[in-house]
Amino acid sequence: MSTLNLPLAGRTSNLVGSVIDSSTSLLAAQKHDVVRFAMGAPAAEFVPVALFNQIAGSVLDASSYTYGASEGEPRLISALLDYLATTAEPSSAERISITSGGMQGLDIACKLFVDPGDLVVVESPTYTNGSATALSYGAELLEVPMDEDGMDVEALEELVAATGRTPKAIYTIPNFQNPSGTTLSVQRRIRIIELARRWGAVIIDDDPYGLLRFAGEDLPGFRQLSNNDPLVFSVRTFSKILAPGLRVGWIDADPSLRHLIINAKQAMDTCTNVPAQHVVTEFLRQGILDEHLAKLRIEYRSRRDAMAASLEKHLAGRITTTHPDGGFFLWVTLIGEDARVDSQRLFEIALAEGVAFIPGPALSAGGRFSDAFRLCFASTGEERTDIGVQRLAKALDMALAETNTKARS
């Protein structure tokens, strides 16, 4: 039966899906060798599989296979708080709720704060899974441009003023942003807090990568800068620092919201995967997360440098790139004659040539950035990275030739 004959809810028109997530299935269907710069996932070789298996064998019991508390397993919350106490963002039990990955945290944020027609500020480019979540609740998105210091707050004020409205939420990825790799400056963080207070807007603080800084100095977060202002709703995840398949994350929010967060979660999945929570609990309890993170930082910095060197070697003068101090991603912008190439068409050619990335339009709610694309440096070793960039350069040559041919016809 065609969906046209089904009594679909009006909100289904706002369910836009994710090009990023769909690339998993697309790449799995490829029969030829593909260097994968597309998905933002930890390097498979750095996921502590043997340790996870060992932990699972020692801690999983009958309590791991029944329902758990909707707010999260008490032992996990305790172990997480012990770890956070060693960081710049300590917390308390009444602020923490365990989620099914970071995406559930974003969904709960939008469920709690976004009504149909509300204005929601998003970075441009942005992690479109996050903006798609806001859209699914009927939000109207306001894209704000970025530069090397993150979201342009002057442009934010001007764009909001031009709408004649005030936003209900500001969605930001402050550290090593997905997809640009840029970090929001302290001055801009402070200004966003000031604007949020003026507008009565919640700051949806999505920070999957903050623990993966491998250069420069840590910056204070929104909670730290605002003295735990209730308008700051922080979403975190173990997906980027341990493994995405665990689907374990957490919300850090004002205690007054906890009953609503629990109610929202109980309408979704009752509780986060209990066996995974028990494995993460023991990983934290053994006190090895810092050692694991230290290894990741060394390796990811090396991989960033390798990708930057390879791009310089094979594409110098044809692109500009960001140079992140942590996280997973480089943002590449075509320049000169190559800027006429559409990155979506470049993706199609590149995939056939054996390299994958995420085209720029997939990372903008409005389909901008046809001259740009995202590369993930974290998941690929140095030798494979150079092979992938060589294939990318070849694909760009082919795409430019095709573009020129069409222009002449």
Salt bridges, closest charged atoms under 4 A:
ASP33 OD2 - ARG384 NH1 2.93
ASP33 OD2 - ARG391 NH2 2.88
GLU45 OE2 - ARG303 NH2 2.43
GLU73 OE1 - HIS278 NE2 2.77
GLU89 OE1 - ARG236 NH2 3.25
ASP115 OD2 - LYS168 NZ 3.67
ASP118 OD2 - LYS168 NZ 2.92
GLU140 OE1 - ARG165 NH1 2.82
GLU143 OE2 - ARG368 NH1 2.22
ASP147 OD1 - ARG188 NH1 2.75
GLU157 OE1 - ARG191 NH2 2.96
GLU157 OE1 - ARG198 NH2 3.59
GLU194 OE1 - ARG191 NH1 2.81
ASP205 OD2 - ARG236 NH2 2.85
ASP218 OD1 - ARG213 NE 3.30
ASP229 OD2 - ARG197 NE 2.63
ASP252 OD1 - ARG95 NE 2.61
ASP252 OD2 - ARG223 NH1 3.16
ASP269 OD1 - LYS265 NZ 2.97
GLU282 OE2 - ARG285 NH2 2.68
ASP305 OD1 - ARG304 NH2 2.74
ASP325 OD2 - ARG213 NH1 3.90
GLU337 OE2 - ARG340 NH2 3.60
ASP338 OD1 - ARG318 NH2 2.76
GLU348 OE1 - ARG345 NH1 2.87
GLU353 OE1 - LYS394 NZ 3.24
ASP386 OD1 - HIS314 NE2 3.01
ASP397 OD1 - ARG318 NH1 2.72
GLU402 OE2 - ARG345 NE 2.67
GLU402 OE2 - LYS406 NZ 3.90
